[in-house]
Structure formats: C-alpha cells, structure tokens
C-alpha cells in the first residue's frame, strides 16, 4: 500500500488537501468520490522512516498495550506517548514517535502506521482501518493481539522443534571434519607398509585431502551454502521445491496442515472483523510461506468474484488440507461462516502443533541413522586393518609354535 498526498474539490469548488493510504491511484479516486470529492492532483508520499519489522511477539505486545489503553479511554496520541516511554529499543521508539507526530497532524492511525515502511504488516493496517470505520478500534487491537500471540506461538513451536535437527546437522558436519582432519591421520600412521582393505584406502585418501586442503574445503563449503541459499531464492527453483514439499509421502500431509493453519487463522481474523471475503483472501494469501500455494490464489480469487463459493474455491487449492473447504461449506450453508472460520482456525492450530511433532519424529531418526552410518564407515575403515593385524599375529604365533614343536621332536629323536 502507498500513502498519497492529494488535492481535491467538492461540488461547490471548495479545495481540500490531505493524504490517504490506498493500493493505487484508482482506489484513491474512488475513495474520494465516496466523500463527494473529486481528485485534482496527487503525489505519492515517499516514506523516509526506516523501521524495524516487528515479529509476532512484539506485534502481540503492541496490540495488547494499545487495546488496554484505548479501552480505558486514553486518547491515541496519549497512548503512543505512554508506549514510547516504556519502549527501550531506539528504532521502535522512533517509529512510535513518528506515528504520534503524524496523528497530531491529522493523519489517521492506520495511515500513520502505513507510513512506517515494513514495521507493521499489511494485515494489521487493514484491520485498524476497519476498526476506525466501525469505531471499535480497541476491540480490533484486542483481537489482533490474540491473533499475533497464536501466530507467534505456532511459529515459535516450529522453530523450536527444528532447532534440534539443525544442531544435529551442524554436529554431523563438525564431527566429520574433525575425524577426517585430526583423528584419522593418527590411526593411519600405524598402518604404514601394510596391505589395506579398499574401504580403508578410500577413507585414508579422503582424510589426506581434508588434512592438506582444510582451509580450501571450508571455503568451498561456505560458497556452496551461499550458492544453495541464493539458488532457493530463484523464483522457479523455490516454486518447484515448495511444490515437492507437499508431495513427499507422510511429510507432505503434515506440511499441508501447517500451511492450512497459518492461512485459516489469518482469514478468520480478517473476515470476523467485517472485511469482505475478497480483501480477506488477498491479505491471507501473503501469510502462506509456500510460493506454490500462494500463486494459486490469483485465479482462485477471480473465481470468487465470478460467483463461486469460497468452499468450492478453496477445494481447488493444491496444498491445503481437505477439511478446510468442508468446514467452510458448512459455514456457508448455515450462514455462520465467520464463526466456523474461527472454530476451524483453533482446530488447525492444535493439529499443526501435532503435525510439527510428527514431522520432527520423522526427521530426527533419519539424521541419527545418517550420522551413525558415517561413524560406522569410519570405524570400519580403522578396525578392518586392526583385525587383519591381529589375524597375522595369531597366524605367525601358530606357525612359530608349530616350528618349536617340530624342533623339540627332532631334539628328542637325536637324544634317543
């Protein structure tokens, strides 16, 4: 969304200047017509405020504080003054001060928040705009605090669950590098001059490469990681990978539940606040981290505009759990779509937590088996020559015993 400074006139020719936040100039013109104003000229206001993007926890706290203050009868300007005094982070304090300044100039709260760059998500700005229109802005902030609290809890659960596999993956890389670079060479010195198994020879060559080109290997590893990172930011690669994620057996079904939960929570919050279904879908699609699913929404929204029901449209989205369209259909038939969406979002929040746990229960054993396989390979490469050495020693001792026994027999015969 953009902030436009405009000059308009009414039927009597009276000039009015102001600013408004809309998606494009056409929406600006239509919004002014509803106020019986006719656009003369406009200019897009360039936002110079560099604000920190708030995470879910910070958004929840921000909405909760404003809900309590506004609900107690404190003015918007006074509320932001109180929040600024309590805020320790300089960047956030600057953002809140800027909002307070804009409000004093006559700018609405939603427009003032939109002028802060990427600090506030589009969803929150639209919700506040709807709250301003209905006069229930304190209730809107209360609803959004609950929404962002649940969103933060879900995302935090996912991050916490994935922390162990990430640490295990890093540990595997470090263990392999330490083994091949520092530990293995000390063992291989014992095997000099011996006829070694093929496995041991391969591991020795890998160890020599690690020892001689350690820095180069680290640099190559960093370059490869950076290359993979940028590769997955290429549109077609990311879209293909996102599509594959929901097609993997077992894992794909769990990912669908997580994506459906994120979408359902946002859609329920927006639609229950009074926003029309088209705008709700437009905003809700941006909360889905899967590019493949997100790109299916433009044709889906066109179907809703053409008269298709929401349940029929959601059923065509490849990547959502089928239960979502079925529950929406029930809500449409009973005329209680907003209530059904909220109930569905709560249900999916619980299911998504279970899905995350199941997903981790699949990932962890795979990584442990992979790590065990590497360790077993290295141990085998070391132990095979040792077993061979012990075998040679036993064989030579047996031969020595046999020779000693023969010499003893010969000695007895000579004595006789």
PATIBA-777703 format. One record per residue (C-alpha): residue number from 1; residue in one letter; x negated, y negated, z. Coordinates in nm, 4 decimals, always signed. Each point is the difference from the previous one (the first is absolute). Example, Ala and Ser with C-alpha at 12.3 -4.5 7.8 and 13.67 -1.06 7.14 Angstrom:
! PATIBA-777703
(1, "a", (-1.2300, +0.4500, +0.7800)),
(2, "s", (-0.1370, -0.3440, -0.0660)),
//
This chain:
! PATIBA-777703
(1, "x", (+0.0000, +0.0000, +0.0000)),
(2, "x", (-0.1097, -0.3594, -0.0667)),
(3, "x", (+0.0651, -0.3314, +0.1678)),
(4, "x", (+0.1265, -0.2723, -0.2376)),
(5, "x", (+0.0166, -0.3747, +0.0649)),
(6, "x", (+0.2933, -0.1323, -0.1977)),
(7, "x", (+0.1787, -0.3169, -0.0979)),
(8, "x", (+0.3739, +0.0366, -0.0605)),
(9, "x", (+0.3102, -0.2169, -0.0267)),
(10, "x", (+0.3677, +0.0436, +0.0772)),
(11, "x", (+0.2966, -0.0935, -0.2202)),
(12, "x", (-0.0140, -0.3579, +0.1266)),
(13, "x", (-0.3627, -0.0323, -0.1048)),
(14, "x", (-0.1407, -0.0027, +0.3525)),
(15, "x", (-0.3567, +0.1332, +0.0006)),
(16, "x", (-0.1052, +0.2630, +0.2497)),
(17, "x", (-0.3505, +0.1376, +0.0515)),
(18, "x", (-0.0925, +0.3123, +0.1907)),
(19, "x", (-0.1571, +0.3405, -0.0229)),
(20, "x", (+0.1350, +0.3517, -0.0257)),
(21, "x", (-0.1378, +0.3524, -0.0106)),
(22, "x", (+0.1217, +0.2155, -0.2900)),
(23, "x", (-0.1356, +0.2671, -0.2305)),
(24, "x", (-0.0016, -0.2214, -0.3108)),
(25, "x", (+0.1202, -0.3398, -0.1339)),
(26, "x", (+0.3248, +0.1523, -0.1328)),
(27, "x", (+0.0980, +0.1085, +0.3510)),
(28, "x", (-0.0931, -0.3486, +0.1232)),
(29, "x", (+0.2344, -0.1550, -0.2568)),
(30, "x", (+0.2847, +0.2357, +0.0926)),
(31, "x", (-0.0484, -0.0586, +0.3732)),
(32, "x", (+0.0208, -0.3771, -0.0517)),
(33, "x", (+0.3164, +0.0364, -0.2079)),
(34, "x", (+0.1669, +0.1680, +0.2965)),
(35, "x", (-0.0717, -0.3210, +0.1907)),
(36, "x", (+0.1446, -0.2083, -0.2873)),
(37, "x", (-0.3467, -0.1215, -0.0875)),
(38, "x", (-0.1630, -0.0067, -0.3434)),
(39, "x", (-0.3706, +0.0597, -0.0351)),
(40, "x", (-0.1965, -0.2873, -0.1554)),
(41, "x", (-0.3567, +0.1151, +0.0556)),
(42, "x", (-0.1917, +0.2413, +0.2174)),
(43, "x", (-0.3541, +0.0929, +0.0930)),
(44, "x", (-0.1249, +0.3215, +0.1571)),
(45, "x", (-0.1638, -0.0714, +0.3335)),
(46, "x", (-0.3428, +0.1609, +0.0226)),
(47, "x", (-0.0479, +0.1601, +0.3369)),
(48, "x", (-0.3307, -0.1049, +0.1549)),
(49, "x", (+0.0488, +0.1850, +0.3259)),
(50, "x", (-0.2195, +0.3072, +0.0266)),
(51, "x", (+0.1854, +0.2148, +0.2472)),
(52, "x", (-0.0816, +0.3382, +0.1469)),
(53, "x", (+0.2383, +0.2716, -0.1114)),
(54, "x", (+0.1876, +0.1221, +0.3064)),
(55, "x", (+0.0177, +0.3720, +0.0711)),
(56, "x", (+0.3106, +0.1789, +0.1261)),
(57, "x", (-0.0801, -0.0480, +0.3695)),
(58, "x", (-0.0665, -0.3735, -0.0426)),
(59, "x", (+0.3181, -0.0445, -0.2035)),
(60, "x", (+0.2019, +0.1833, +0.2654)),
(61, "x", (-0.1424, -0.2207, +0.2769)),
(62, "x", (+0.0569, -0.3145, -0.2075)),
(63, "x", (+0.3649, +0.0893, -0.0684)),
(64, "x", (+0.0618, +0.1090, +0.3595)),
(65, "x", (-0.1346, -0.3266, +0.1433)),
(66, "x", (+0.2031, -0.2154, -0.2393)),
(67, "x", (+0.3120, +0.2073, +0.0623)),
(68, "x", (-0.0301, -0.0529, +0.3760)),
(69, "x", (-0.0762, -0.3716, -0.0301)),
(70, "x", (+0.2661, -0.0828, -0.2591)),
(71, "x", (+0.2553, +0.2163, +0.1797)),
(72, "x", (-0.0647, -0.2034, +0.3172)),
(73, "x", (+0.0857, -0.3218, -0.1807)),
(74, "x", (-0.3562, -0.1225, -0.0606)),
(75, "x", (-0.0397, -0.1933, -0.3269)),
(76, "x", (-0.2054, +0.1432, -0.2857)),
(77, "x", (-0.2667, -0.2717, +0.0287)),
(78, "x", (-0.0280, +0.0461, +0.3761)),
(79, "x", (-0.0157, +0.3781, -0.0434)),
(80, "x", (-0.2994, -0.0258, -0.2320)),
(81, "x", (-0.1710, -0.2418, +0.2394)),
(82, "x", (+0.0344, +0.2595, +0.2769)),
(83, "x", (-0.1269, +0.2806, -0.2269)),
(84, "x", (-0.3000, -0.2111, -0.1056)),
(85, "x", (-0.1032, -0.0527, +0.3633)),
(86, "x", (+0.0151, +0.3746, +0.0665)),
(87, "x", (-0.1839, +0.0949, -0.3192)),
(88, "x", (-0.3765, +0.0500, +0.0366)),
(89, "x", (-0.0895, +0.0822, -0.3628)),
(90, "x", (-0.1017, -0.3267, -0.1755)),
(91, "x", (+0.1346, +0.1033, -0.3422)),
(92, "x", (+0.3423, +0.0955, +0.1345)),
(93, "x", (+0.0135, -0.3156, +0.2097)),
(94, "x", (-0.0693, -0.2012, -0.3163)),
(95, "x", (+0.2825, +0.1825, -0.1808)),
(96, "x", (+0.2509, -0.0625, +0.2773)),
(97, "x", (-0.1056, -0.3653, +0.0244)),
(98, "x", (+0.0485, -0.0362, -0.3755)),
(99, "x", (+0.3498, +0.1491, +0.0238)),
(100, "x", (+0.0891, -0.2380, +0.2830)),
(101, "x", (-0.1262, -0.2963, -0.2037)),
(102, "x", (+0.2030, +0.1021, -0.3064)),
(103, "x", (+0.3168, +0.0421, +0.2088)),
(104, "x", (-0.0449, -0.3517, +0.1410)),
(105, "x", (-0.0102, -0.1262, -0.3589)),
(106, "x", (+0.3410, +0.1528, -0.0655)),
(107, "x", (-0.1079, +0.3284, -0.1613)),
(108, "x", (+0.2016, +0.3067, +0.0974)),
(109, "x", (-0.1701, +0.2699, +0.2070)),
(110, "x", (+0.0141, +0.2555, -0.2824)),
(111, "x", (-0.1591, -0.2454, -0.2452)),
(112, "x", (-0.2654, -0.0976, +0.2543)),
(113, "x", (-0.0874, +0.3676, +0.0498)),
(114, "x", (-0.0136, +0.0535, -0.3789)),
(115, "x", (-0.2541, -0.2818, -0.0234)),
(116, "x", (-0.2476, +0.1931, +0.2152)),
(117, "x", (-0.1344, +0.2201, -0.2803)),
(118, "x", (+0.0037, +0.3718, +0.0774)),
(119, "x", (+0.0353, -0.0432, +0.3763)),
(120, "x", (+0.3648, +0.1073, +0.0078)),
(121, "x", (+0.1504, +0.2767, -0.2187)),
(122, "x", (+0.2637, -0.0894, -0.2576)),
(123, "x", (+0.2532, +0.2174, +0.1800)),
(124, "x", (-0.0221, -0.2037, +0.3223)),
(125, "x", (+0.0273, -0.3304, -0.1882)),
(126, "x", (+0.3143, +0.1173, -0.1810)),
(127, "x", (+0.1515, +0.1271, +0.3227)),
(128, "x", (-0.0623, -0.3340, +0.1711)),
(129, "x", (+0.1551, -0.1794, -0.2964)),
(130, "x", (+0.3104, +0.2162, +0.0380)),
(131, "x", (+0.0011, -0.0670, +0.3763)),
(132, "x", (-0.0165, -0.3739, -0.0602)),
(133, "x", (+0.2987, +0.0209, -0.2346)),
(134, "x", (+0.2071, +0.1975, +0.2526)),
(135, "x", (-0.1134, -0.1977, +0.3044)),
(136, "x", (-0.1207, +0.3166, +0.1739)),
(137, "x", (-0.3727, -0.0514, -0.0291)),
(138, "x", (-0.0740, +0.1202, +0.3563)),
(139, "x", (+0.1820, +0.3286, -0.0687)),
(140, "x", (-0.1898, +0.0332, -0.3277)),
(141, "x", (-0.3331, -0.0331, +0.1824)),
(142, "x", (+0.1158, +0.2602, +0.2519)),
(143, "x", (+0.0873, +0.2471, -0.2768)),
(144, "x", (-0.3313, -0.0624, -0.1745)),
(145, "x", (-0.1963, +0.0520, +0.3211)),
(146, "x", (+0.1591, +0.3455, +0.0314)),
(147, "x", (-0.0650, +0.0694, -0.3697)),
(148, "x", (-0.3687, -0.0929, +0.0119)),
(149, "x", (-0.0493, +0.1797, +0.3304)),
(150, "x", (+0.1298, +0.3243, -0.1537)),
(151, "x", (-0.1974, -0.0595, -0.3199)),
(152, "x", (-0.3181, -0.0603, +0.1997)),
(153, "x", (+0.0615, +0.3113, +0.2110)),
(154, "x", (+0.0437, +0.2155, -0.3117)),
(155, "x", (-0.3093, -0.1404, -0.1739)),
(156, "x", (-0.1995, +0.0301, +0.3208)),
(157, "x", (+0.1058, +0.3638, +0.0387)),
(158, "x", (-0.1175, +0.0700, -0.3547)),
(159, "x", (-0.3342, -0.1742, +0.0576)),
(160, "x", (-0.0527, +0.1745, +0.3341)),
(161, "x", (+0.0839, +0.3378, -0.1495)),
(162, "x", (-0.2399, -0.0545, -0.2900)),
(163, "x", (-0.2808, -0.1223, +0.2270)),
(164, "x", (-0.1089, +0.3541, +0.0946)),
(165, "x", (-0.0230, +0.1315, -0.3596)),
(166, "x", (-0.1946, -0.3130, -0.0996)),
(167, "x", (-0.2439, +0.0428, +0.2883)),
(168, "x", (-0.0333, +0.3698, -0.0827)),
(169, "x", (-0.0746, -0.0848, -0.3639)),
(170, "x", (-0.2700, -0.2496, +0.1016)),
(171, "x", (-0.1405, +0.2566, +0.2455)),
(172, "x", (-0.0231, +0.2615, -0.2770)),
(173, "x", (-0.2026, -0.2381, -0.2182)),
(174, "x", (-0.2330, -0.0971, +0.2871)),
(175, "x", (-0.0526, +0.3626, +0.1109)),
(176, "x", (-0.0854, +0.1100, -0.3535)),
(177, "x", (-0.2465, -0.2874, -0.0486)),
(178, "x", (-0.1730, +0.0638, +0.3359)),
(179, "x", (-0.0184, +0.3758, -0.0586)),
(180, "x", (-0.1421, -0.0249, -0.3506)),
(181, "x", (-0.2356, -0.2898, +0.0749)),
(182, "x", (-0.1411, +0.0726, +0.3467)),
(183, "x", (+0.0995, +0.3439, +0.1329)),
(184, "x", (-0.0300, +0.2348, -0.2964)),
(185, "x", (-0.3577, -0.0918, -0.1039)),
(186, "x", (-0.1337, +0.1174, +0.3401)),
(187, "x", (+0.1527, +0.3450, -0.0546)),
(188, "x", (-0.1188, +0.0278, -0.3575)),
(189, "x", (-0.3634, -0.0456, +0.1078)),
(190, "x", (+0.0242, +0.3460, +0.1600)),
(191, "x", (+0.0919, +0.1562, -0.3327)),
(192, "x", (-0.3044, -0.1116, -0.2002)),
(193, "x", (-0.1440, +0.2843, -0.2065)),
(194, "x", (+0.3090, +0.2168, +0.0436)),
(195, "x", (+0.2273, +0.1298, -0.2727)),
(196, "x", (+0.3236, -0.1869, +0.0765)),
(197, "x", (+0.3643, +0.0747, -0.0925)),
(198, "x", (+0.1617, -0.2113, -0.2718)),
(199, "x", (+0.2267, -0.1769, +0.2526)),
(200, "x", (-0.2981, -0.1062, +0.2106)),
(201, "x", (-0.1881, -0.1251, -0.3078)),
(202, "x", (+0.2993, -0.2146, -0.1041)),
(203, "x", (+0.0392, -0.1485, +0.3493)),
(204, "x", (-0.3757, -0.0671, +0.0167)),
(205, "x", (+0.0100, -0.1917, -0.3289)),
(206, "x", (+0.2956, -0.2065, +0.1213)),
(207, "x", (-0.1822, -0.0688, +0.3255)),
(208, "x", (-0.3132, -0.1099, -0.1897)),
(209, "x", (+0.2089, -0.2395, -0.2085)),
(210, "x", (+0.1571, -0.1492, +0.3139)),
(211, "x", (-0.3389, -0.0333, +0.1702)),
(212, "x", (-0.1796, -0.1580, -0.2943)),
(213, "x", (+0.2815, -0.2281, -0.1211)),
(214, "x", (+0.1950, -0.0729, +0.3179)),
(215, "x", (+0.0360, -0.3751, -0.0557)),
(216, "x", (+0.0929, +0.0496, -0.3647)),
(217, "x", (+0.2679, +0.2537, +0.0943)),
(218, "x", (+0.1471, -0.2406, +0.2584)),
(219, "x", (+0.0089, -0.2797, -0.2606)),
(220, "x", (+0.1626, +0.2300, -0.2548)),
(221, "x", (+0.2556, +0.1049, +0.2624)),
(222, "x", (+0.0859, -0.3649, +0.0733)),
(223, "x", (+0.0296, -0.0759, -0.3733)),
(224, "x", (+0.2231, +0.3038, -0.0536)),
(225, "x", (+0.2270, -0.1024, +0.2926)),
(226, "x", (+0.0272, -0.3536, -0.1381)),
(227, "x", (+0.0668, +0.1380, -0.3472)),
(228, "x", (+0.2779, +0.2255, +0.1296)),
(229, "x", (+0.1464, -0.2929, +0.1957)),
(230, "x", (+0.0142, -0.2239, -0.3085)),
(231, "x", (+0.1127, +0.2895, -0.2180)),
(232, "x", (+0.3105, +0.0467, +0.2139)),
(233, "x", (+0.0787, -0.3696, -0.0423)),
(234, "x", (+0.0329, +0.0482, -0.3754)),
(235, "x", (+0.3696, -0.0048, -0.0842)),
(236, "x", (+0.0311, +0.3244, -0.1972)),
(237, "x", (-0.2277, +0.1946, +0.2385)),
(238, "x", (+0.1869, -0.1113, +0.3107)),
(239, "x", (+0.3385, +0.0662, -0.1572)),
(240, "x", (-0.1065, +0.3496, -0.1084)),
(241, "x", (-0.1453, +0.0797, +0.3420)),
(242, "x", (+0.3133, -0.1281, +0.1774)),
(243, "x", (+0.2113, +0.2223, -0.2236)),
(244, "x", (-0.2179, +0.3041, +0.0755)),
(245, "x", (+0.0314, -0.0601, +0.3765)),
(246, "x", (+0.3749, +0.0612, -0.0026)),
(247, "x", (-0.0356, +0.3096, -0.2218)),
(248, "x", (-0.2438, +0.1933, +0.2215)),
(249, "x", (+0.1741, +0.3009, +0.1572)),
(250, "x", (+0.0845, -0.0505, +0.3697)),
(251, "x", (-0.1890, -0.3312, +0.0155)),
(252, "x", (+0.2215, -0.1655, -0.2634)),
(253, "x", (+0.3202, +0.0637, +0.1978)),
(254, "x", (-0.1530, -0.1540, +0.3118)),
(255, "x", (-0.1222, -0.3053, -0.1929)),
(256, "x", (+0.3517, -0.0498, -0.1402)),
(257, "x", (+0.1426, -0.0162, +0.3522)),
(258, "x", (-0.2567, -0.2617, +0.1037)),
(259, "x", (+0.0673, -0.2163, -0.3082)),
(260, "x", (+0.3772, +0.0353, +0.0425)),
(261, "x", (-0.0267, -0.1050, +0.3640)),
(262, "x", (-0.1937, -0.3166, -0.0861)),
(263, "x", (+0.2480, -0.0952, -0.2717)),
(264, "x", (+0.3152, +0.0843, +0.1990)),
(265, "x", (-0.1068, -0.2083, +0.3007)),
(266, "x", (-0.0543, -0.3135, -0.2096)),
(267, "x", (+0.3154, +0.0468, -0.2095)),
(268, "x", (+0.2109, +0.0527, +0.3129)),
(269, "x", (-0.1342, -0.3152, +0.1657)),
(270, "x", (+0.0550, -0.2171, -0.3067)),
(271, "x", (+0.3450, +0.1275, -0.0944)),
(272, "x", (+0.1290, -0.0032, +0.3596)),
(273, "x", (-0.1018, -0.3674, +0.0258)),
(274, "x", (+0.2383, -0.0902, -0.2840)),
(275, "x", (-0.2398, -0.0087, -0.2939)),
(276, "x", (+0.1460, +0.1349, -0.3269)),
(277, "x", (-0.1092, +0.3439, -0.1138)),
(278, "x", (-0.1955, -0.1230, -0.3052)),
(279, "x", (-0.2240, -0.2331, +0.2001)),
(280, "x", (-0.0318, +0.2640, +0.2720)),
(281, "x", (-0.1287, +0.2534, -0.2546)),
(282, "x", (-0.2373, -0.2553, -0.1538)),
(283, "x", (-0.1657, -0.0664, +0.3357)),
(284, "x", (+0.0193, +0.3565, +0.1345)),
(285, "x", (-0.1865, +0.1480, -0.2961)),
(286, "x", (-0.3103, -0.2019, +0.0915)),
(287, "x", (-0.0260, +0.1777, +0.3351)),
(288, "x", (-0.0644, +0.3339, -0.1732)),
(289, "x", (-0.3768, +0.0655, -0.0239)),
(290, "x", (+0.0474, +0.2457, -0.2879)),
(291, "x", (-0.0369, -0.1755, -0.3382)),
(292, "x", (+0.1688, +0.2843, -0.1934)),
(293, "x", (+0.3176, -0.0293, +0.2102)),
(294, "x", (-0.0072, -0.3802, +0.0071)),
(295, "x", (-0.0064, -0.0285, -0.3784)),
(296, "x", (+0.3233, +0.1985, -0.0330)),
(297, "x", (+0.1961, -0.2769, +0.1720)),
(298, "x", (+0.0218, -0.2525, -0.2840)),
(299, "x", (+0.2171, +0.2295, -0.2185)),
(300, "x", (+0.1814, +0.1184, +0.3146)),
(301, "x", (+0.0942, -0.3566, +0.0958)),
(302, "x", (+0.1258, -0.0603, -0.3536)),
(303, "x", (+0.2280, +0.3028, +0.0420)),
(304, "x", (+0.1447, -0.1456, +0.3211)),
(305, "x", (+0.0596, -0.3302, -0.1780)),
(306, "x", (+0.1787, +0.1916, -0.2763)),
(307, "x", (+0.2458, +0.1462, +0.2480)),
(308, "x", (-0.1599, +0.3253, +0.1122)),
(309, "x", (+0.0313, +0.0823, +0.3684)),
(310, "x", (-0.3016, -0.0220, +0.2275)),
(311, "x", (+0.0153, +0.3731, +0.0780)),
(312, "x", (-0.0078, +0.0924, -0.3708)),
(313, "x", (-0.2940, -0.2314, -0.0551)),
(314, "x", (-0.2036, +0.1246, +0.2961)),
(315, "x", (+0.0576, +0.3594, -0.1129)),
(316, "x", (-0.1957, -0.0769, -0.3191)),
(317, "x", (-0.3072, -0.1234, +0.1916)),
(318, "x", (-0.2672, +0.2687, -0.0189)),
(319, "x", (-0.1784, -0.0069, +0.3350)),
(320, "x", (+0.2837, -0.0474, +0.2484)),
(321, "x", (+0.1519, +0.2658, +0.2224)),
(322, "x", (+0.3369, +0.1125, -0.1377)),
(323, "x", (+0.1736, -0.0609, +0.3343)),
(324, "x", (-0.0275, -0.3776, -0.0485)),
(325, "x", (+0.2289, -0.0131, -0.3045)),
(326, "x", (+0.2451, +0.2403, +0.1650)),
(327, "x", (+0.0352, -0.2065, +0.3179)),
(328, "x", (+0.0291, -0.3217, -0.2027)),
(329, "x", (+0.2807, +0.1618, -0.1991)),
(330, "x", (+0.1860, +0.0727, +0.3250)),
(331, "x", (-0.0498, -0.3623, +0.1055)),
(332, "x", (+0.1379, -0.1254, -0.3305)),
(333, "x", (+0.3069, +0.2254, +0.0240)),
(334, "x", (+0.0797, -0.1055, +0.3567)),
(335, "x", (-0.0773, -0.3682, -0.0573)),
(336, "x", (-0.2625, +0.0029, +0.2755)),
(337, "x", (-0.3175, -0.0102, -0.2069)),
(338, "x", (-0.1845, -0.2339, +0.2403)),
(339, "x", (+0.0675, +0.2275, +0.2994)),
(340, "x", (-0.0924, +0.3108, -0.1971)),
(341, "x", (-0.3273, -0.1576, -0.1196)),
(342, "x", (-0.1032, -0.0875, +0.3566)),
(343, "x", (+0.0866, +0.3507, +0.1202)),
(344, "x", (-0.1910, +0.1531, -0.2913)),
(345, "x", (-0.3033, -0.2201, +0.0683)),
(346, "x", (-0.0072, +0.1125, +0.3655)),
(347, "x", (+0.0296, +0.3630, -0.1077)),
(348, "x", (-0.2833, -0.0327, -0.2516)),
(349, "x", (-0.2204, -0.1732, +0.2546)),
(350, "x", (+0.0156, +0.3120, +0.2171)),
(351, "x", (-0.0470, +0.2304, -0.3003)),
(352, "x", (-0.2955, -0.2014, -0.1258)),
(353, "x", (-0.1787, +0.0434, +0.3345)),
(354, "x", (+0.0471, +0.3759, -0.0275)),
(355, "x", (-0.1143, -0.0142, -0.3635)),
(356, "x", (-0.3218, -0.1762, +0.1000)),
(357, "x", (-0.0700, +0.2667, +0.2635)),
(358, "x", (+0.0611, +0.2784, -0.2529)),
(359, "x", (-0.2171, -0.1738, -0.2564)),
(360, "x", (-0.2892, -0.0202, +0.2435)),
(361, "x", (+0.0529, +0.3642, +0.1010)),
(362, "x", (-0.0614, +0.0861, -0.3666)),
(363, "x", (-0.2988, -0.2307, -0.0546)),
(364, "x", (-0.1949, +0.0859, +0.3160)),
(365, "x", (-0.0350, +0.3784, -0.0540)),
(366, "x", (-0.1064, -0.0563, -0.3625)),
(367, "x", (-0.2764, -0.2375, +0.1085)),
(368, "x", (-0.1099, +0.2285, +0.2842)),
(369, "x", (-0.0193, +0.2980, -0.2367)),
(370, "x", (-0.1978, -0.2117, -0.2478)),
(371, "x", (-0.2444, -0.1059, +0.2710)),
(372, "x", (-0.0290, +0.3577, +0.1278)),
(373, "x", (-0.0727, +0.1156, -0.3559)),
(374, "x", (-0.2880, -0.2456, -0.0341)),
(375, "x", (-0.1460, +0.0986, +0.3374)),
(376, "x", (+0.0381, +0.3716, -0.0848)),
(377, "x", (-0.1779, -0.0563, -0.3312)),
(378, "x", (-0.2926, -0.1698, +0.1720)),
(379, "x", (-0.0185, +0.2577, +0.2782)),
(380, "x", (+0.0061, +0.2788, -0.2594)),
(381, "x", (-0.2846, -0.1628, -0.1930)),
(382, "x", (-0.2108, -0.0062, +0.3192)),
(383, "x", (+0.0960, +0.3381, +0.1463)),
(384, "x", (-0.0409, +0.2126, -0.3157)),
(385, "x", (-0.3806, -0.0481, -0.0145)),
(386, "x", (-0.0220, +0.0550, +0.3769)),
(387, "x", (+0.1878, +0.3294, -0.0244)),
(388, "x", (-0.2228, +0.0939, -0.2908)),
(389, "x", (-0.3063, -0.0847, +0.2106)),
(390, "x", (+0.1211, +0.2152, +0.2889)),
(391, "x", (+0.0701, +0.2819, -0.2443)),
(392, "x", (-0.3530, -0.0163, -0.1343)),
(393, "x", (-0.1421, -0.0010, +0.3517)),
(394, "x", (+0.2009, +0.3105, +0.0978)),
(395, "x", (-0.0966, +0.1713, -0.3225)),
(396, "x", (-0.3700, -0.0739, +0.0529)),
(397, "x", (+0.0191, +0.1144, +0.3643)),
(398, "x", (+0.1624, +0.3274, -0.1091)),
(399, "x", (-0.2705, +0.0543, -0.2583)),
(400, "x", (-0.2683, -0.0753, +0.2600)),
(401, "x", (+0.1572, +0.2533, +0.2406)),
(402, "x", (+0.0120, +0.2668, -0.2675)),
(403, "x", (-0.3656, -0.0587, -0.0887)),
(404, "x", (-0.0984, +0.0158, +0.3689)),
(405, "x", (+0.1877, +0.3282, +0.0400)),
(406, "x", (-0.1730, +0.1522, -0.3061)),
(407, "x", (-0.3409, -0.1095, +0.1338)),
(408, "x", (+0.0822, +0.1595, +0.3358)),
(409, "x", (+0.0927, +0.3342, -0.1665)),
(410, "x", (-0.3201, -0.0052, -0.2015)),
(411, "x", (-0.1955, -0.0680, +0.3171)),
(412, "x", (+0.1626, +0.2971, +0.1798)),
(413, "x", (-0.0817, +0.2311, -0.2894)),
(414, "x", (-0.3643, -0.1068, +0.0022)),
(415, "x", (-0.0246, +0.0665, +0.3716)),
(416, "x", (+0.1475, +0.3475, -0.0400)),
//
